Amino acid sequence: MAVELQVGDIVVRYGRATAVHGAGISARGGTLTAVVGPNGAGKSSLLLAIYGSIPSTGTVTIDGEDLSGLPAVERARRGLMIVPQGRQLFPRLSVRENLALMSDLLDLPPETVDEALERFPVLVERASSYAGVLSGGEQQMLVVTRALMSRPKVLLLDEMMTGLAPLIVDRLLETLGALVAQGVAVIVADPALGNWTSIVDRGYVLVRGQIVRTVEDGGLALDEAYRAAVTEAR
């Protein structure tokens, strides 16, 4: 049976400002779900709320298990991981040390670090290098590898392709396609579908913190719905 993520009535506030207004989404294992919207629409806030790393209200369940009251590390241990915008690496720690920290945090077996490095051969070569001296593409590979160490059921991706070279983008898309084929529920948030268009199964349009469109029939339909929604919002 495919894993299922259900997110309901998420509200995120920063002081008096509300970034996300009662948003709800769902995602099934073996599919890639996109959340698209203009800059400032609340996409990052929605993903961070689902992951549990910012204060919010609402419900988050995986296969019926309620994760809503759990901190991020406990959600991660139950199969929910994120590749955050901005990468959030420790620049003065080596590639191996960055992975070891995640392994320790999630109580993973010691061999997990070596297995993780092998996902991208360049990381094996750079294992002793500081994360801060890696190229942008290498850093993104490291962040993806870190998120996959625990073999998540649900993977959240926040604008992970921004500024990367086409060859790196292709390599990451290949990795994500393999994850979807293995039954992982992948959710990507981005201001435009771009490289995602051909592999998106379904998605949502987020405008001013609210879900204004739900599209079930692929990336081209989602892109069209997004353009229409943004035009209406002007």
LUMLUMMI-582901 format. One record per residue (C-alpha): x negated, y, z; residue number from 1. Coordinates in steps of 0.05 Angstrom, whole numbers, plus 32768, in hexadecimal, padded with zeros to 4 digits. Example, Ala and Ser with C-alpha at 12.3 -4.5 7.8 and 13.67 -1.06 7.14 Angstrom:
2
east=7F0A	north=7FA6	up=809C	k=1 .
east=7EEF	north=7FEB	up=808F	k=2 .
END
This chain:
234
east=8000	north=8000	up=8000	k=1 .
east=7FE4	north=8044	up=7FEC	k=2 .
east=7FD2	north=8075	up=8022	k=3 .
east=8000	north=80B1	up=802A	k=4 .
east=7FF3	north=80F6	up=8046	k=5 .
east=802F	north=811F	up=805C	k=6 .
east=8026	north=8168	up=8070	k=7 .
east=8062	north=818F	up=8088	k=8 .
east=8071	north=81D8	up=809B	k=9 .
east=8029	north=81EF	up=80A3	k=10 .
east=8023	north=8236	up=80BE	k=11 .
east=7FDF	north=8259	up=80C5	k=12 .
east=7FD9	north=829D	up=80E4	k=13 .
east=7F9D	north=82CB	up=80ED	k=14 .
east=7FB2	north=82FE	up=8120	k=15 .
east=7FF1	north=831E	up=8105	k=16 .
east=7FE5	north=8306	up=80BE	k=17 .
east=8004	north=82C5	up=80A6	k=18 .
east=7FD8	north=82A1	up=8074	k=19 .
east=8004	north=8263	up=8069	k=20 .
east=8050	north=8265	up=8070	k=21 .
east=806D	north=8221	up=807F	k=22 .
east=804A	north=81FB	up=8047	k=23 .
east=8055	north=81B1	up=803C	k=24 .
east=8032	north=8182	up=800D	k=25 .
east=8029	north=8137	up=8003	k=26 .
east=7FF5	north=810C	up=7FE2	k=27 .
east=7FF1	north=80C1	up=7FD3	k=28 .
east=7FB4	north=8095	up=7FCE	k=29 .
east=7F9A	north=808B	up=7F88	k=30 .
east=7FB0	north=80D0	up=7F71	k=31 .
east=7F8F	north=8115	up=7F6B	k=32 .
east=7FBC	north=814D	up=7F85	k=33 .
east=7FAC	north=8196	up=7F78	k=34 .
east=7FBF	north=81D5	up=7F9E	k=35 .
east=7FB5	north=8210	up=7F71	k=36 .
east=7FBF	north=825A	up=7F7E	k=37 .
east=7F9C	north=829D	up=7F77	k=38 .
east=7F65	north=82B4	up=7FA6	k=39 .
east=7F82	north=82C5	up=7FEA	k=40 .
east=7FBF	north=8298	up=7FE0	k=41 .
east=7FAE	north=826E	up=801E	k=42 .
east=7F91	north=8230	up=7FFD	k=43 .
east=7F54	north=822B	up=802B	k=44 .
east=7F7E	north=8239	up=8068	k=45 .
east=7FAE	north=8201	up=8055	k=46 .
east=7F76	north=81CE	up=804C	k=47 .
east=7F53	north=81E3	up=808C	k=48 .
east=7F95	north=81DD	up=80B1	k=49 .
east=7FA0	north=8197	up=8096	k=50 .
east=7F5A	north=8184	up=80AC	k=51 .
east=7F65	north=81A3	up=80F0	k=52 .
east=7F2B	north=81D4	up=80F1	k=53 .
east=7F56	north=8213	up=80FA	k=54 .
east=7F92	north=8220	up=8127	k=55 .
east=7FD4	north=8212	up=8106	k=56 .
east=8019	north=81F6	up=8110	k=57 .
east=803C	north=81C0	up=80E8	k=58 .
east=8034	north=8175	up=80DE	k=59 .
east=7FFE	north=814A	up=80BD	k=60 .
east=8008	north=80FF	up=80B7	k=61 .
east=7FE2	north=80C7	up=8094	k=62 .
east=8009	north=8088	up=8089	k=63 .
east=803A	north=809F	up=80BE	k=64 .
east=8005	north=80AC	up=80F3	k=65 .
east=800D	north=80F2	up=810F	k=66 .
east=7FCA	north=8117	up=810F	k=67 .
east=7FE8	north=815C	up=811E	k=68 .
east=7FCE	north=8163	up=8165	k=69 .
east=7F89	north=8147	up=8157	k=70 .
east=7F48	north=816F	up=814E	k=71 .
east=7F23	north=816B	up=810C	k=72 .
east=7EF1	north=8136	up=8122	k=73 .
east=7F2A	north=8107	up=8137	k=74 .
east=7F4E	north=8112	up=80F5	k=75 .
east=7F0C	north=8101	up=80D2	k=76 .
east=7F06	north=80C1	up=80F9	k=77 .
east=7F4C	north=80AE	up=80E1	k=78 .
east=7F3B	north=80B8	up=8098	k=79 .
east=7F45	north=8102	up=8088	k=80 .
east=7F07	north=8127	up=806E	k=81 .
east=7EF9	north=816A	up=804D	k=82 .
east=7EC6	north=8188	up=801E	k=83 .
east=7ECB	north=81D1	up=8035	k=84 .
east=7EC1	north=820F	up=800D	k=85 .
east=7E7C	north=822B	up=801B	k=86 .
east=7E61	north=81E4	up=8029	k=87 .
east=7E50	north=81F1	up=8073	k=88 .
east=7E0F	north=81CB	up=8074	k=89 .
east=7DD7	north=81D4	up=80A6	k=90 .
east=7DA3	north=81F5	up=807A	k=91 .
east=7D67	north=81E9	up=80A8	k=92 .
east=7D76	north=819F	up=80AF	k=93 .
east=7D62	north=816C	up=807B	k=94 .
east=7D92	north=8149	up=804D	k=95 .
east=7D8C	north=810A	up=8078	k=96 .
east=7D96	north=8131	up=80B9	k=97 .
east=7DD5	north=8152	up=809E	k=98 .
east=7DF1	north=810D	up=808F	k=99 .
east=7DD9	north=80F0	up=80D1	k=100 .
east=7DFF	north=8126	up=80F7	k=101 .
east=7E40	north=8112	up=80D5	k=102 .
east=7E31	north=80C9	up=80E1	k=103 .
east=7E27	north=80D6	up=812B	k=104 .
east=7E65	north=8102	up=8130	k=105 .
east=7E91	north=80CC	up=8112	k=106 .
east=7E6F	north=8092	up=8136	k=107 .
east=7E5B	north=8070	up=80F5	k=108 .
east=7E27	north=8038	up=80F0	k=109 .
east=7DDE	north=804E	up=80E8	k=110 .
east=7DD9	north=8032	up=80A2	k=111 .
east=7E10	north=8061	up=808A	k=112 .
east=7DDD	north=8098	up=807D	k=113 .
east=7DB4	north=806F	up=804C	k=114 .
east=7DF3	north=8056	up=802A	k=115 .
east=7E0B	north=809E	up=8023	k=116 .
east=7DCA	north=80B6	up=8004	k=117 .
east=7DD0	north=8082	up=7FCE	k=118 .
east=7E10	north=80A0	up=7FB4	k=119 .
east=7DE7	north=80D4	up=7F8E	k=120 .
east=7DA0	north=80BF	up=7F7D	k=121 .
east=7D87	north=8107	up=7F80	k=122 .
east=7D97	north=8107	up=7FCB	k=123 .
east=7D69	north=80CC	up=7FD6	k=124 .
east=7D31	north=80F5	up=7FB7	k=125 .
east=7D43	north=8131	up=7FE1	k=126 .
east=7D52	north=810D	up=8022	k=127 .
east=7D1B	north=8131	up=8049	k=128 .
east=7D27	north=8176	up=802A	k=129 .
east=7D4B	north=81AD	up=8050	k=130 .
east=7D93	north=81B3	up=803A	k=131 .
east=7D89	north=81FE	up=8031	k=132 .
east=7D56	north=81F5	up=7FF9	k=133 .
east=7D82	north=81C7	up=7FCF	k=134 .
east=7DA2	north=81E1	up=7F8F	k=135 .
east=7DEC	north=81F2	up=7F91	k=136 .
east=7DFC	north=81B1	up=7F6E	k=137 .
east=7DD1	north=8188	up=7F9D	k=138 .
east=7DF2	north=81A9	up=7FD9	k=139 .
east=7E37	north=8198	up=7FBE	k=140 .
east=7E22	north=8150	up=7FB4	k=141 .
east=7E0A	north=814F	up=7FFC	k=142 .
east=7E4C	north=816B	up=8016	k=143 .
east=7E74	north=8139	up=7FED	k=144 .
east=7E48	north=8100	up=8006	k=145 .
east=7E50	north=8118	up=804E	k=146 .
east=7E9C	north=8118	up=8046	k=147 .
east=7E9C	north=80D2	up=8029	k=148 .
east=7E71	north=80B2	up=805F	k=149 .
east=7EAD	north=8099	up=8086	k=150 .
east=7ED1	north=807F	up=8047	k=151 .
east=7F0D	north=80AE	up=8050	k=152 .
east=7F54	north=809F	up=803E	k=153 .
east=7F62	north=80E8	up=802E	k=154 .
east=7F2E	north=8119	up=8012	k=155 .
east=7F3A	north=8165	up=8010	k=156 .
east=7F10	north=818E	up=7FDF	k=157 .
east=7F0D	north=81DA	up=7FE4	k=158 .
east=7EF4	north=81FB	up=7FA4	k=159 .
east=7EBC	north=81C9	up=7F9F	k=160 .
east=7EA8	north=81D6	up=7F56	k=161 .
east=7E9E	north=8222	up=7F59	k=162 .
east=7E5C	north=8238	up=7F3A	k=163 .
east=7E42	north=81F3	up=7F2A	k=164 .
east=7E1F	north=81DE	up=7EE9	k=165 .
east=7E49	north=81B4	up=7EB9	k=166 .
east=7E1F	north=8175	up=7EC3	k=167 .
east=7E29	north=8179	up=7F0E	k=168 .
east=7E74	north=8184	up=7F05	k=169 .
east=7E78	north=8147	up=7ED8	k=170 .
east=7E53	north=811D	up=7F0C	k=171 .
east=7E80	north=8133	up=7F44	k=172 .
east=7EBF	north=8128	up=7F1B	k=173 .
east=7EA7	north=80E2	up=7F0C	k=174 .
east=7E9E	north=80D5	up=7F56	k=175 .
east=7EE3	north=80EF	up=7F67	k=176 .
east=7F03	north=80C7	up=7F2F	k=177 .
east=7EE4	north=8089	up=7F4D	k=178 .
east=7F00	north=809B	up=7F92	k=179 .
east=7F46	north=80A3	up=7F76	k=180 .
east=7F40	north=8060	up=7F53	k=181 .
east=7F2D	north=8042	up=7F96	k=182 .
east=7F6E	north=805C	up=7FB5	k=183 .
east=7F56	north=809B	up=7FD8	k=184 .
east=7F88	north=80D6	up=7FDA	k=185 .
east=7F60	north=8111	up=7FBF	k=186 .
east=7F7A	north=8158	up=7FC8	k=187 .
east=7F57	north=8192	up=7FA6	k=188 .
east=7F64	north=81DD	up=7FB2	k=189 .
east=7F4D	north=820D	up=7F7C	k=190 .
east=7F62	north=8250	up=7F5E	k=191 .
east=7F65	north=8230	up=7F19	k=192 .
east=7F67	north=81E8	up=7F01	k=193 .
east=7F30	north=81ED	up=7ECE	k=194 .
east=7F08	north=81AC	up=7ECF	k=195 .
east=7F3E	north=818B	up=7EF9	k=196 .
east=7F76	north=8191	up=7EC6	k=197 .
east=7F6E	north=814E	up=7EA4	k=198 .
east=7F68	north=8125	up=7EE4	k=199 .
east=7F9D	north=8146	up=7F10	k=200 .
east=7FDA	north=811A	up=7F1C	k=201 .
east=8007	north=814C	up=7F40	k=202 .
east=8003	north=818C	up=7F67	k=203 .
east=801C	north=81CB	up=7F88	k=204 .
east=8019	north=8215	up=7F79	k=205 .
east=800A	north=8240	up=7FB6	k=206 .
east=8018	north=828B	up=7FB3	k=207 .
east=8013	north=82B9	up=7FEE	k=208 .
east=8011	north=827F	up=801E	k=209 .
east=804E	north=825C	up=8004	k=210 .
east=8058	north=821F	up=7FD7	k=211 .
east=807F	north=823B	up=7F9C	k=212 .
east=807A	north=8201	up=7F6B	k=213 .
east=8073	north=81B5	up=7F70	k=214 .
east=805D	north=8190	up=7F31	k=215 .
east=805F	north=8145	up=7F2A	k=216 .
east=8048	north=813A	up=7EE2	k=217 .
east=7FFF	north=814C	up=7EDC	k=218 .
east=7FCD	north=8184	up=7ED6	k=219 .
east=7FE7	north=81A5	up=7E97	k=220 .
east=802C	north=81AD	up=7EB5	k=221 .
east=800E	north=81C6	up=7EF6	k=222 .
east=7FE3	north=81FA	up=7ED1	k=223 .
east=8021	north=8213	up=7EAB	k=224 .
east=8049	north=8217	up=7EEC	k=225 .
east=8010	north=823D	up=7F0D	k=226 .
east=800C	north=8271	up=7ED6	k=227 .
east=8058	north=827B	up=7ED9	k=228 .
east=8057	north=8282	up=7F25	k=229 .
east=801F	north=82B5	up=7F25	k=230 .
east=8042	north=82DE	up=7EEF	k=231 .
east=8082	north=82DF	up=7F18	k=232 .
east=805C	north=82F5	up=7F57	k=233 .
east=803F	north=8333	up=7F36	k=234 .
END
